[in-house]
Amino acid sequence: MIIPVGNDIYVRAQFRGKDIGRALFARLAEIALQNDCLGVMFNVLDWNTPAIDFYRKLGAEFWNEWKTVCLRRSALQAIASDVR
C-alpha cells in the first residue's frame, strides 16, 4: 500500500482517496510537535498537481523562491578533494 522510494513516501494509486496520506501526515505532525519542531519541510515536483493539491488541503505553504539543491557523489568527491 505504501512504498518507500528513496527517502520518499508514496501511496500507490489504488489506495489514494482513502485518507492514508492524511493519516501519515497526521502522525508526522504529532511526532514533529512532540519534538518541538517548528515545521516540516519536503519537496514536491512542480508537475505533480494531485500532490500539490493534497498538500494545499493540508495547509502547506509553498515557497516558490526556494530551489532544491543536491550535490551528488561526483560533486562531493570533487569538493572533498580540496580538503588538505
C-alpha positions in Angstrom: 0.0 0.0 0.0 2.8 2.5 0.9 6.2 2.0 -0.6 9.4 3.9 0.2 11.0 5.4 -2.9 14.5 6.5 -1.8 13.5 8.8 1.1 10.1 9.4 -0.4 6.7 8.3 0.9 4.5 7.2 -1.9 0.9 6.0 -1.7 0.0 3.7 -4.6 -2.7 4.9 -6.8 -5.3 2.3 -5.9 -5.0 3.4 -2.2 -5.4 7.1 -2.8 -8.5 8.9 -1.7 -8.8 6.7 1.4 -7.2 9.3 3.8 -4.0 7.2 4.0 -1.8 10.2 3.1 -3.7 12.4 5.6 -3.1 9.7 8.3 0.6 9.6 7.5 0.9 13.4 7.8 -1.2 13.4 11.0 1.3 11.0 12.6 4.2 13.0 11.2 2.7 16.2 12.7 2.2 14.5 16.0 5.9 13.4 16.1 7.1 16.9 15.0 5.1 18.6 17.7 6.3 16.1 20.4 9.8 17.0 19.4 9.2 20.8 19.4 9.7 21.1 15.7 8.8 24.4 14.1 7.7 22.8 10.9 8.3 20.0 8.4 9.9 20.7 5.0 9.7 18.5 2.0 9.7 18.7 -1.8 7.1 18.1 -4.5 7.7 18.2 -8.2 6.0 21.2 -9.9 4.2 18.9 -12.4 2.6 16.8 -9.6 -0.6 18.7 -9.3 -2.5 16.0 -7.4 0.2 16.1 -4.7 0.3 19.9 -4.7 -3.5 20.0 -4.3 -3.3 17.5 -1.4 -0.6 19.5 0.3 -2.6 22.7 -0.1 -5.6 21.0 1.6 -3.3 20.2 4.5 -2.5 23.9 4.8 1.1 23.7 3.4 2.9 26.9 2.4 4.7 26.8 -1.0 8.0 28.7 -1.1 8.4 29.1 -4.8 11.5 31.2 -4.5 13.4 28.2 -2.9 15.1 25.7 -5.1 16.0 22.2 -4.1 19.8 21.7 -4.4 21.7 18.4 -4.5 25.4 17.7 -4.5 25.7 14.1 -5.9 28.5 11.8 -5.3 30.9 13.0 -8.1 30.4 16.6 -6.9 31.0 15.6 -3.3 34.2 13.8 -4.3 35.4 16.8 -6.2 34.8 19.1 -3.3 36.3 16.7 -0.8 39.5 16.5 -2.8 40.0 20.2 -1.8 40.5 19.2 1.8 44.1 19.3 2.8 
